[in-house]
Amino acid sequence: MPKSLAIGALAAAAVIGLIAPCAAQSATDPDEASIEDLITASHILANEGILDSFGHVSARSIKNPDHFFMPRAMPPALVSRADIVEVGLDCKPVAPDAPRLNGERYIHCEVYKVRNDVQSVIHTHDLAVIPLGLAGISLKPVVVQAGFLPAETPLFEVRDANKNQDKRGMLVHNGSLGAALAAKLGANPVVLMRGHGETVVGSSVREATVRTIYTHIDAQAQSAALQLSPNITVLDAAELASNSAENFDADRPWQNYKQRLPAGAR
């Protein structure tokens, strides 16, 4: 073999040797696969303008359901593997030297405590949904891909939950407020938060991400329709009952929105 080809082969082998363990780890470790999706979801939702500087995505540990993963306090668009923190359902980091966590991590731990079916929680400050809560208008399912929504999405009013709090701000910064939010969410996939945004849950990071995107689209469509007429047509009970059969493929929109990312963020 010519010397130049031999050197190239050795270099390629070295690169493969560096990359293969990481790929193999994510292929064999279900938590690493979820973390990869968590990072991608953060980038997708930031790229689509749904996550701002303060929103966050989390994923429940598959190996230890009493733990979950979420980024440290940082902009979602910049999240990398080194930024992911493992957290217990007591909302404390597992590692004693963990970096500063998101103050609203209580949203995530309190939802995971009461919803064993939930594998991912997403909190956004989506400007498409905020006006509905401010105007006292219920978010309703109006587009087919948002048929996972209930007939009326619940609205969390932080003032009600804050009645016995010493500090009455807007953020969900303790377990009491997180539990109140989880109670308002109930068995639903989404809860709006007055003047604050929304919390979305799913059976996987991908499902929660797709639900977040279509909640955004649905809110935009509803608001646009209400500008044309106060009498809008929403999905009825029969149409909602067919949703799981009609919109079963979360991976298709996931791949679509992933492809829209800048090459370095995929």
PLY file of the C-alpha trace (Angstrom):
ply
format ascii 1.0
element vertex 266
property float x
property float y
property float z
element edge 265
property int vertex1
property int vertex2
end_header
0.00 0.00 0.00
1.38 3.48 -0.87
2.56 5.42 2.17
0.00 8.23 1.64
-2.87 5.73 1.53
-1.61 3.96 4.62
-1.45 7.23 6.55
-4.97 8.09 5.38
-6.26 4.71 6.49
-4.65 5.12 9.89
-6.16 8.60 10.26
-9.60 7.31 9.30
-9.28 4.48 11.77
-8.33 6.94 14.47
-11.37 9.07 13.73
-13.62 6.01 13.74
-12.06 4.97 17.02
-12.97 8.32 18.52
-16.50 8.45 17.15
-17.59 4.82 17.39
-17.64 4.61 21.22
-19.96 7.63 21.43
-22.28 6.24 18.76
-22.19 2.81 20.36
-22.95 4.30 23.76
-26.06 6.13 22.52
-27.14 3.01 20.64
-26.88 0.80 23.71
-27.72 3.26 26.50
-31.38 4.32 26.38
-30.72 7.33 28.59
-28.03 8.60 26.24
-30.44 8.26 23.33
-33.03 10.31 25.23
-30.41 12.91 26.09
-29.47 13.22 22.41
-33.14 13.85 21.63
-33.37 16.35 24.50
-30.49 18.35 23.02
-31.98 18.19 19.53
-35.41 19.20 20.86
-33.89 22.24 22.57
-32.31 23.30 19.28
-35.45 22.61 17.22
-37.77 24.58 19.48
-35.32 27.48 19.70
-34.92 27.45 15.92
-38.70 27.55 15.46
-38.99 30.54 17.82
-40.98 28.59 20.42
-38.28 28.34 23.09
-36.80 31.69 24.08
-33.77 32.27 26.29
-35.40 30.72 29.36
-37.46 27.70 28.26
-36.33 24.15 28.90
-36.78 20.51 27.89
-36.31 17.48 30.14
-36.33 13.71 29.73
-37.08 11.11 32.39
-34.37 8.53 32.94
-35.39 5.21 31.46
-32.98 3.31 33.71
-34.04 5.17 36.86
-37.53 6.69 36.53
-37.03 8.64 39.76
-34.42 10.76 37.96
-34.60 13.03 34.93
-32.22 14.99 32.75
-32.35 18.66 31.89
-29.89 21.38 30.88
-28.22 23.68 33.34
-29.49 27.27 33.40
-28.59 28.41 29.88
-30.07 29.37 26.48
-31.72 26.31 24.84
-30.12 27.01 21.47
-26.67 26.42 22.96
-27.32 23.20 24.89
-24.73 20.44 24.47
-24.11 17.09 26.17
-21.77 18.73 28.69
-24.66 20.94 29.89
-27.01 18.11 30.87
-27.64 17.57 34.58
-29.19 14.51 36.21
-31.84 15.54 38.74
-33.87 13.61 41.32
-37.60 13.99 41.88
-36.68 16.06 44.95
-35.50 18.63 42.38
-31.91 18.37 43.56
-29.03 17.49 41.25
-27.60 14.01 41.69
-24.01 15.23 41.45
-22.87 17.44 44.35
-20.80 19.64 42.02
-23.56 20.15 39.42
-23.83 23.56 37.76
-26.65 25.99 38.51
-30.02 24.53 37.52
-33.04 26.17 35.98
-35.08 27.84 38.72
-38.30 26.40 37.28
-37.11 22.80 37.40
-40.00 22.28 39.86
-42.34 22.19 36.87
-40.56 19.06 35.71
-40.06 17.17 38.97
-43.64 17.72 40.17
-45.13 16.58 36.86
-42.92 13.47 36.84
-44.02 12.69 40.40
-47.72 12.43 39.50
-47.59 11.32 35.85
-45.88 7.95 35.47
-46.80 8.00 31.78
-44.78 11.14 31.10
-41.25 10.69 29.76
-40.60 14.29 28.73
-41.67 17.75 29.94
-41.24 20.98 27.98
-41.81 24.47 29.33
-41.93 27.34 26.82
-42.79 31.03 26.81
-44.54 30.62 23.46
-45.95 33.96 22.36
-48.60 32.19 20.28
-50.36 30.80 23.37
-49.83 33.65 25.85
-52.50 36.01 24.36
-55.21 33.36 24.80
-54.65 33.13 28.54
-54.51 36.92 28.85
-57.82 37.29 27.04
-59.55 34.48 28.91
-59.97 32.45 25.71
-59.51 28.69 25.94
-57.07 27.03 23.60
-59.09 24.55 21.55
-58.13 21.96 18.94
-58.76 23.56 15.55
-56.15 21.91 13.29
-55.98 18.19 12.66
-52.41 17.68 13.88
-53.38 19.23 17.23
-56.11 16.68 17.84
-54.18 15.47 20.88
-55.46 18.57 22.70
-58.56 18.28 24.89
-61.74 20.15 24.03
-60.45 22.97 26.25
-56.86 23.19 27.45
-56.60 24.06 31.16
-55.09 27.39 32.23
-52.83 27.66 35.28
-53.41 30.91 37.19
-50.35 31.48 39.33
-52.20 33.98 41.54
-54.47 31.21 42.78
-51.51 28.99 43.59
-49.61 31.91 45.16
-52.21 32.81 47.78
-50.20 31.30 50.62
-46.77 32.19 49.26
-44.54 34.82 50.88
-43.36 35.98 47.47
-45.98 36.25 44.77
-44.08 36.30 41.50
-44.85 34.58 38.21
-42.25 31.83 38.25
-42.78 28.25 39.39
-39.79 28.28 41.72
-40.79 25.82 44.46
-42.44 22.46 44.96
-45.75 23.90 46.08
-46.21 25.87 42.87
-44.94 22.96 40.80
-47.49 20.65 42.42
-50.28 23.16 41.75
-49.25 23.33 38.10
-49.12 19.53 37.84
-52.60 19.32 39.38
-53.96 21.80 36.83
-52.32 19.83 34.02
-54.09 16.70 35.27
-54.18 13.97 32.64
-53.89 16.48 29.79
-50.96 16.87 27.38
-50.75 20.66 27.76
-51.46 23.31 30.36
-51.31 27.02 29.57
-49.79 29.43 32.08
-51.29 32.91 32.25
-48.79 35.49 31.09
-46.08 32.86 31.12
-46.46 30.28 28.36
-47.21 26.58 28.60
-46.06 23.19 29.80
-46.30 20.23 27.41
-45.73 16.55 28.19
-45.30 13.41 26.14
-44.43 9.73 26.20
-41.06 10.60 24.64
-38.98 13.67 23.94
-39.98 13.47 20.30
-43.69 13.29 21.06
-43.48 16.19 23.53
-41.57 18.25 20.96
-44.07 17.57 18.18
-46.94 18.37 20.54
-45.24 21.66 21.47
-44.86 22.62 17.81
-48.47 21.80 16.93
-49.79 23.54 20.05
-47.98 26.61 18.72
-49.48 26.16 15.24
-52.94 25.50 16.66
-52.83 28.66 18.78
-51.76 30.69 15.76
-54.60 29.23 13.67
-57.19 29.82 16.40
-56.11 33.43 16.92
-56.14 34.09 13.17
-59.63 32.57 12.80
-60.99 34.63 15.71
-59.89 37.78 13.90
-62.18 36.76 11.03
-65.15 35.63 13.10
-66.04 34.92 16.74
-67.73 31.73 15.53
-65.04 29.20 14.73
-65.32 25.46 14.12
-63.27 23.22 16.39
-62.64 19.48 16.26
-65.60 17.60 17.70
-65.57 14.54 19.94
-65.58 12.05 17.06
-62.69 13.81 15.34
-60.70 13.96 18.58
-61.33 10.25 19.16
-59.76 9.47 15.77
-56.66 11.55 16.35
-54.37 8.84 17.71
-55.02 6.69 14.64
-54.71 9.57 12.17
-51.63 11.25 13.67
-49.56 8.33 14.91
-46.19 9.19 13.34
-44.31 11.68 15.55
-41.05 10.79 13.82
-42.06 12.38 10.50
-42.47 15.93 11.85
-39.48 15.36 14.17
-37.26 14.59 11.19
-38.74 17.49 9.24
-38.02 20.06 11.93
-34.62 18.52 12.65
-33.72 18.98 9.00
-34.57 22.68 9.30
-31.80 23.14 11.85
-28.48 24.69 10.84
-26.08 21.87 9.98
-24.02 22.31 13.15
-27.04 22.08 15.45
-28.53 18.77 14.23
0 1
1 2
2 3
3 4
4 5
5 6
6 7
7 8
8 9
9 10
10 11
11 12
12 13
13 14
14 15
15 16
16 17
17 18
18 19
19 20
20 21
21 22
22 23
23 24
24 25
25 26
26 27
27 28
28 29
29 30
30 31
31 32
32 33
33 34
34 35
35 36
36 37
37 38
38 39
39 40
40 41
41 42
42 43
43 44
44 45
45 46
46 47
47 48
48 49
49 50
50 51
51 52
52 53
53 54
54 55
55 56
56 57
57 58
58 59
59 60
60 61
61 62
62 63
63 64
64 65
65 66
66 67
67 68
68 69
69 70
70 71
71 72
72 73
73 74
74 75
75 76
76 77
77 78
78 79
79 80
80 81
81 82
82 83
83 84
84 85
85 86
86 87
87 88
88 89
89 90
90 91
91 92
92 93
93 94
94 95
95 96
96 97
97 98
98 99
99 100
100 101
101 102
102 103
103 104
104 105
105 106
106 107
107 108
108 109
109 110
110 111
111 112
112 113
113 114
114 115
115 116
116 117
117 118
118 119
119 120
120 121
121 122
122 123
123 124
124 125
125 126
126 127
127 128
128 129
129 130
130 131
131 132
132 133
133 134
134 135
135 136
136 137
137 138
138 139
139 140
140 141
141 142
142 143
143 144
144 145
145 146
146 147
147 148
148 149
149 150
150 151
151 152
152 153
153 154
154 155
155 156
156 157
157 158
158 159
159 160
160 161
161 162
162 163
163 164
164 165
165 166
166 167
167 168
168 169
169 170
170 171
171 172
172 173
173 174
174 175
175 176
176 177
177 178
178 179
179 180
180 181
181 182
182 183
183 184
184 185
185 186
186 187
187 188
188 189
189 190
190 191
191 192
192 193
193 194
194 195
195 196
196 197
197 198
198 199
199 200
200 201
201 202
202 203
203 204
204 205
205 206
206 207
207 208
208 209
209 210
210 211
211 212
212 213
213 214
214 215
215 216
216 217
217 218
218 219
219 220
220 221
221 222
222 223
223 224
224 225
225 226
226 227
227 228
228 229
229 230
230 231
231 232
232 233
233 234
234 235
235 236
236 237
237 238
238 239
239 240
240 241
241 242
242 243
243 244
244 245
245 246
246 247
247 248
248 249
249 250
250 251
251 252
252 253
253 254
254 255
255 256
256 257
257 258
258 259
259 260
260 261
261 262
262 263
263 264
264 265
